[in-house]
Amino acid sequence: MKNSKKLFSIANNYIPGGVNSPARSFKHVGGTPFFVHKSQGAYLYDVDNKCYIDYVGSWGSMILGHNNSKISKATISTLKNGLSFGTPTEIEILMSQLICSLVKSIEMLRMVNSGTEATMSAIRLARGYTNRSKIIKFIGCYHGHVDYLLVNSFYDELANNDNPIISSGIPFDFIRNTIVCAYNDLDSVRKIFENYPTDIAAIIVEPVAGNMNCVLPKKKFLQGLRTLCDEFNALLIMDEVMTGFRVALGGAQQYYDIYPDITCLGKIIGGGMPIGAFGGKKELMNKLAPMGKVYQAGTFSGNPLVMAAGYTCLQQIKKPNTYEKLNHLTSYLSSGLRLAAKKNNIPIIVNNIGSMFGLLFTKDNNVTCYSDVLRCNTKLFRTFFHMMLKEGIYFTPSPFETNFVSLAHTMNDIQKTIDIADICFSRL
């Protein structure tokens, strides 16, 4: 990693922490992040010409694999006509029509430029529609770097906690209307609704918690949230920035057959380009400006290059057998990692759903919430991560993030990963 170390040293002089997003910094695993020169399919190539089998996939965006030829062709073709116009374009309509046809709960949607913008705008819409202020989120679920969502304490602990906010620079007043519950704990959510029966505008939830590793909802959790929102006239917002078009073609909501009032999307729908979107029923979405009084805008929203990349991506993944292949590869990999760990007496839980999977080094039988994740052996994770990285396998560089399989991964890639993991487990 000679060249990566050199570049990282230079980067630290001009970019905070040497990276433009903290997750890339290797803070949770230590060491120097590798700098990428190019990518193709399931592989990344660093500036020292080392090849890695990539299970991060630009943090879940690359469901087709890197540098997909059809996406590149569509983007280059669009590029020839201009980068950005600041006016409506036909490709925005085509993209919106396609998403509405694939996601059952969405009749109308608004394009934005990131997942953070999507969740922020969805919450503003929910508050404007209900004329209520409070929202419920879950500890361990990440919805972007919005001030009032960067809270890591339960509601009844806020006043007595010296550090209830994840980031400095956020006044306490900004989080007064944010109530935090434990993921998979319906009783705590009902208690909040009973305490504030006419004050809750919305619940926002990751249907699969992919920002505290990969934590699945309990059987009745999502349905319970839907029922509580209906009972107390609040809205249910599903943050499917990660799970949308990843867990199933229609998202986690299709997989679990639980449908929200507002869906937030990102990552995959951009085909590798920066994007976000939020959508729901027409009655709700028409509350947005210019039709309604809930203001939202963006200079680059619906950018033609992004729309071309995203539209081409979705056209490919909606083809038959896409998700059967993804699910098979991910299930095979997850099962192989479990067996390899068991063979070497390494306590681990490998959670997987769709083409997402997470590695949790723990002696517990189940991991269902953030406090369970915090009990996992992060030291063992760090050691395993670097062992695998040395052998050319790139798992997510954090015990609090999930991994992804793409359509570009082959069974040879999967088997090679299992075989290398077996060797690494034996050395732990």
C-alpha positions in Angstrom: 0.0 0.0 0.0 2.9 2.3 -0.6 1.1 4.6 -3.0 -2.1 4.6 -0.9 -0.1 5.6 2.2 1.5 8.4 0.3 -1.8 9.8 -1.1 -3.5 9.5 2.3 -0.7 11.5 3.9 -1.1 14.3 1.3 -4.9 14.1 1.5 -4.8 14.7 5.3 -3.2 18.2 4.5 -6.2 19.3 2.4 -9.2 17.1 3.3 -10.4 16.7 6.9 -9.3 13.2 8.0 -8.1 12.6 4.4 -11.6 11.6 3.3 -14.8 13.2 2.1 -17.0 10.9 4.1 -16.0 9.5 7.5 -16.9 5.9 6.8 -14.0 5.7 4.3 -11.4 6.6 6.8 -10.9 3.1 8.4 -11.5 4.7 11.8 -13.3 1.7 13.1 -10.6 -0.8 11.9 -7.4 1.2 12.0 -4.8 1.5 9.3 -4.7 3.4 6.0 -7.6 3.3 3.5 -6.6 2.1 0.1 -7.0 4.6 -2.8 -8.8 3.2 -5.9 -7.5 3.7 -9.4 -10.3 1.9 -11.3 -13.0 -0.7 -11.0 -14.7 -3.3 -13.1 -17.5 -5.7 -12.2 -16.9 -7.1 -8.7 -13.4 -5.8 -8.5 -11.6 -2.7 -7.2 -8.0 -1.9 -8.3 -5.9 0.3 -6.0 -3.1 2.7 -6.9 -0.6 -0.1 -6.1 -2.3 -2.3 -8.7 -3.8 -4.7 -6.2 -7.1 -6.2 -7.0 -9.9 -6.7 -4.4 -13.2 -8.6 -4.5 -15.5 -5.8 -3.4 -18.4 -6.4 -1.0 -18.9 -2.7 -0.2 -20.1 -1.7 -3.7 -19.8 2.0 -3.1 -21.8 1.5 0.1 -24.6 -0.5 -1.6 -25.0 1.5 -4.8 -23.4 -0.9 -7.3 -26.0 -3.7 -7.6 -24.9 -4.4 -11.2 -21.2 -4.2 -10.2 -18.7 -1.5 -11.1 -18.5 0.3 -14.5 -21.5 -1.4 -16.0 -21.2 -1.0 -19.8 -24.9 -0.2 -20.4 -24.9 2.5 -17.7 -21.6 4.0 -19.0 -23.0 4.1 -22.5 -26.2 5.8 -21.5 -24.4 8.3 -19.3 -21.9 9.2 -22.1 -24.7 9.5 -24.6 -26.6 11.9 -22.4 -23.4 13.8 -21.5 -23.0 14.8 -25.2 -26.2 16.9 -24.9 -25.1 18.8 -21.8 -24.4 18.3 -18.1 -27.3 20.1 -16.5 -30.1 22.4 -17.8 -32.0 23.6 -14.8 -35.2 22.8 -16.7 -37.5 19.8 -16.9 -36.3 16.9 -19.0 -38.1 13.8 -20.4 -35.8 11.4 -18.7 -37.1 12.6 -15.3 -40.6 11.5 -16.3 -39.4 8.1 -17.5 -37.4 7.6 -14.3 -40.3 8.6 -12.1 -42.8 6.4 -14.1 -40.5 3.4 -13.8 -40.0 3.8 -10.0 -43.8 4.2 -9.5 -44.4 1.1 -11.5 -42.0 -0.9 -9.3 -42.7 0.4 -5.8 -46.3 -0.3 -4.8 -46.5 2.5 -2.2 -45.3 5.3 -4.5 -47.7 7.1 -6.8 -45.6 10.2 -7.2 -42.1 11.1 -6.2 -39.6 14.0 -6.0 -36.0 13.6 -7.0 -33.2 15.0 -4.7 -29.4 14.6 -4.6 -28.8 12.3 -1.6 -30.4 10.0 0.9 -29.9 12.7 3.6 -32.0 15.1 1.4 -34.6 12.5 1.0 -35.1 11.8 4.7 -35.0 15.4 5.6 -37.6 16.3 3.0 -39.8 13.3 3.9 -39.9 14.4 7.5 -40.7 18.0 6.6 -43.6 16.7 4.4 -44.9 14.5 7.2 -44.9 17.4 9.6 -46.6 19.7 7.1 -49.2 17.1 6.2 -50.1 16.2 9.8 -49.5 19.6 11.4 -47.5 17.8 14.1 -43.9 18.3 15.3 -42.6 15.1 17.0 -41.0 12.2 15.2 -39.9 8.8 16.3 -36.6 7.2 15.2 -34.7 4.2 16.4 -31.3 4.0 18.0 -28.7 2.6 15.7 -30.7 3.6 12.5 -29.0 6.2 10.4 -31.0 8.5 8.2 -28.3 10.9 7.0 -26.6 13.8 8.8 -29.7 15.8 9.5 -29.4 17.8 12.8 -32.6 16.4 14.4 -31.8 12.8 13.4 -28.3 12.6 14.9 -29.5 11.5 18.3 -28.2 8.5 20.2 -30.2 8.6 23.5 -33.6 7.4 24.4 -36.1 10.1 25.0 -36.4 9.8 28.8 -32.6 10.0 29.0 -32.1 13.2 27.0 -32.3 15.6 29.9 -29.8 13.6 32.1 -27.4 12.7 29.3 -24.3 14.9 28.9 -23.9 13.7 25.3 -27.3 12.8 23.8 -26.3 14.1 20.3 -24.0 12.2 18.0 -22.4 15.4 16.5 -21.2 18.6 18.0 -22.7 21.8 16.5 -26.3 20.8 17.0 -28.2 22.8 19.6 -30.2 20.8 22.1 -33.4 22.6 21.0 -33.0 21.0 17.5 -33.6 17.5 18.9 -36.5 18.3 21.4 -39.0 16.9 18.9 -37.0 13.7 18.2 -38.0 10.7 20.2 -35.7 7.7 20.1 -36.8 4.1 20.7 -35.1 0.7 20.6 -35.2 -1.1 17.3 -37.5 -4.1 17.4 -39.2 -2.9 20.6 -42.8 -2.2 19.8 -43.8 -1.7 23.5 -41.5 1.3 23.7 -43.1 2.8 20.6 -46.6 2.3 21.9 -45.7 3.9 25.2 -44.5 7.1 23.3 -47.7 7.2 21.3 -49.8 6.9 24.5 -47.8 9.7 26.1 -48.1 11.9 23.0 -51.3 10.7 21.2 -51.7 13.8 19.0 -48.1 15.0 18.7 -46.4 12.4 16.6 -46.1 13.3 12.9 -44.2 10.2 11.8 -42.1 7.2 12.5 -38.9 6.9 10.4 -37.3 3.5 10.2 -34.9 1.4 8.3 -36.9 -1.7 7.6 -33.7 -3.6 7.7 -31.1 -1.8 9.9 -28.1 -1.6 7.7 -26.3 1.1 9.6 -25.6 -1.0 12.7 -24.3 -3.9 10.7 -27.2 -6.0 9.3 -30.1 -6.3 11.8 -33.3 -7.8 10.7 -36.8 -6.8 12.0 -38.6 -9.2 14.3 -41.6 -10.9 12.7 -44.3 -8.4 13.9 -42.2 -5.3 14.3 -42.9 -3.5 11.0 -46.5 -4.5 11.0 -46.7 -3.2 14.5 -45.3 0.2 13.4 -47.8 0.3 10.6 -50.7 -0.5 13.0 -49.6 2.2 15.5 -49.3 4.9 12.9 -52.8 4.0 11.6 -54.2 4.0 15.2 -52.7 7.4 16.1 -53.0 9.1 12.6 -49.2 9.4 12.1 -47.3 8.6 9.0 -44.9 5.7 8.5 -41.7 6.6 6.7 -39.5 3.8 5.4 -35.9 4.8 4.8 -35.2 2.4 1.9 -32.1 4.3 0.7 -30.2 1.0 1.4 -32.8 -1.7 1.0 -34.7 -0.2 -1.9 -34.2 -2.4 -5.0 -31.7 -4.4 -2.9 -33.8 -6.7 -0.7 -36.3 -7.1 -3.5 -37.3 -5.4 -6.7 -40.0 -3.5 -4.7 -37.8 -3.0 -1.7 -38.1 -4.3 1.9 -41.7 -3.2 1.9 -42.5 -5.7 -0.8 -40.4 -8.4 0.9 -42.3 -7.9 4.2 -45.6 -6.9 2.6 -45.8 -3.8 4.9 -46.3 -0.5 3.0 -45.3 3.0 4.3 -46.9 6.4 3.6 -43.5 7.8 2.5 -40.6 5.9 1.0 -37.0 7.3 0.9 -34.7 6.0 -1.8 -31.1 6.5 -3.0 -28.0 4.5 -3.8 -29.2 1.9 -6.4 -31.6 4.2 -8.2 -28.6 6.4 -9.2 -26.8 3.7 -11.0 -23.6 4.9 -9.3 -24.3 8.6 -9.5 -25.4 10.9 -6.5 -29.1 10.7 -6.0 -32.0 10.5 -3.5 -35.8 10.5 -3.9 -38.9 10.3 -1.7 -42.4 9.4 -2.7 -45.9 8.3 -1.6 -49.5 8.7 -2.5 -50.5 11.7 -4.8 -52.6 13.3 -2.1 -49.6 13.5 0.2 -47.0 14.4 -2.4 -49.1 17.2 -3.8 -48.5 19.1 -0.5 -45.0 19.8 -1.8 -44.2 23.1 -3.6 -45.2 24.3 -6.1 -48.6 22.5 -5.5 -48.6 22.9 -1.8 -47.1 24.8 1.1 -44.3 22.3 2.0 -41.2 23.8 0.4 -38.5 21.7 -1.1 -36.1 22.5 -4.0 -32.7 21.5 -5.5 -30.5 23.0 -8.2 -29.3 19.6 -9.4 -32.4 17.5 -8.6 -33.3 15.3 -11.5 -30.0 15.9 -13.2 -30.1 14.3 -16.7 -26.8 12.3 -16.3 -28.0 10.8 -13.0 -31.5 10.0 -14.4 -29.9 8.3 -17.4 -27.7 6.2 -15.2 -30.5 5.3 -12.8 -33.0 4.5 -15.5 -30.6 2.2 -17.2 -29.8 0.5 -13.9 -33.4 -0.1 -13.0 -34.2 -1.4 -16.5 -31.6 -4.1 -16.1 -32.4 -5.2 -12.5 -36.1 -5.6 -13.3 -35.4 -8.4 -15.7 -36.5 -11.9 -14.7 -34.3 -14.0 -12.3 -32.2 -11.0 -11.1 -33.1 -11.4 -7.5 -33.0 -15.2 -7.6 -29.4 -14.9 -8.6 -28.5 -12.2 -6.0 -30.2 -14.1 -3.2 -28.5 -17.4 -4.2 -25.1 -15.9 -4.2 -25.6 -14.1 -0.9 -27.2 -17.1 0.8 -24.3 -19.3 -0.4 -21.7 -16.9 0.8 -23.4 -16.3 4.2 -23.8 -20.1 4.8 -20.2 -20.7 3.8 -18.9 -18.0 6.2 -21.0 -19.5 9.0 -19.6 -23.0 8.4 -16.0 -21.8 8.1 -16.4 -19.9 11.4 -18.0 -22.9 13.2 -15.2 -25.2 11.9 -12.6 -22.9 13.5 -14.6 -22.3 16.7 -15.1 -18.6 16.0 -18.4 -17.2 17.5 -20.2 -15.3 14.8 -23.6 -14.4 13.5 -23.9 -13.9 9.8 -27.2 -12.1 9.1 -28.4 -11.9 5.5 -31.4 -10.8 3.6 -31.6 -10.3 -0.2 -28.1 -9.3 -1.3 -27.2 -7.8 2.1 -25.1 -9.6 4.7 -23.4 -8.6 8.0 -20.7 -10.2 10.2 -21.2 -10.0 13.9 -18.6 -11.5 16.1 -20.6 -12.5 19.2 -21.5 -15.4 21.5 -25.1 -14.2 21.6 -27.7 -16.3 19.8 -29.4 -13.3 18.2 -28.6 -9.7 17.4 -31.8 -7.6 17.2 -31.0 -4.1 18.4 -28.1 -1.6 18.8 -27.3 -2.7 22.3 -26.8 -6.2 21.0 -24.4 -4.9 18.3 -22.4 -3.0 20.9 -21.7 -6.2 22.7 -20.0 -7.7 19.7 -16.3 -8.2 19.6 -15.0 -5.3 17.6 -11.4 -6.2 18.2 -11.9 -9.6 16.5 -13.7 -7.9 13.7 -10.8 -5.5 13.1 -8.3 -8.4 13.0 -10.4 -10.4 10.6 -11.0 -7.4 8.4 -7.3 -6.7 7.9 -6.6 -10.4 7.3 -9.2 -10.5 4.6 -8.1 -7.2 3.1 -4.5 -8.4 2.9 -5.8 -11.4 0.8 -7.7 -9.2 -1.5 -11.2 -9.4 0.0 -12.8 -6.0 0.8 -15.5 -6.2 3.5 -17.0 -3.0 4.9 -14.4 -1.3 7.1 -16.7 -1.0 10.1 -18.5 -3.4 12.5 -21.5 -1.1 12.2 -22.0 -1.3 8.4 -23.4 -4.0 6.2 -22.0 -5.7 3.1 -23.4 -6.2 -0.4 -23.3 -8.8 -3.2 -23.7 -7.6 -6.8 -24.8 -9.2 -10.0 -21.2 -9.0 -11.2 -20.0 -11.4 -8.5 -19.4 -14.9 -9.7 -19.6 -18.2 -7.8 -15.8 -18.4 -8.1 -15.6 -15.0 -6.3 -17.9 -16.3 -3.6 -16.1 -19.6 -3.1 -12.7 -17.8 -3.1 -14.0 -15.5 -0.4 -15.2 -18.5 1.7 -11.9 -20.3 1.3 -9.9 -17.3 2.3 -12.2 -16.6 5.3 -11.7 -20.2 6.4 -7.9 -19.6 6.5 -8.3 -16.3 8.3 -10.7 -17.8 10.9 -8.1 -20.5 11.6 -5.5 -17.8 12.4 -7.7 -15.7 14.7 
